[in-house]
Amino acid sequence: MAQFESFIWTIPIILVLESIGSCIACGRAEYRIRNECCPMCSPGNHVHKHCTEFTSTSCVPCVDATFLDEPNGLLKCKVCTNCDPGLGLKVKQSCRPSSDTVCGTLEGFYCLDPTKDGCRAPQRHSSCKPGQYISHTGTRATEK
């Protein structure tokens, strides 16, 4: 009878260990595809072919106004931001395969929504009406 009891207890343990094995996380520089942990592509590149048990990830550069600024396992690059002059924006730094476009404000505008290096949403400086004067000159970050 003791042999039968130990047999009953080993089945759940084996099932638990097998399910834990399939939940192992990939490393920091890897991404999961199917049951494989594949090496990520470096910034400026995207996945051309996922890794297999026998091959590594195949990566290709971002082209045609696209970018990826972080290590990734993505099949497509992100489209670069357009700095629309009609909205008061200008290109401060052009898009590169490993970094997005950085927009700045055109003359006569200030930034309502700043980013780390640029601006996402500009606003036109207010104008003086007849009989008014500029008490504080506006900057690219503040209204006048």
Order of alpha helices (4+ residues) and beta strands (2+ residues): alpha-beta-beta-beta-beta-beta-beta-beta-beta-beta-beta
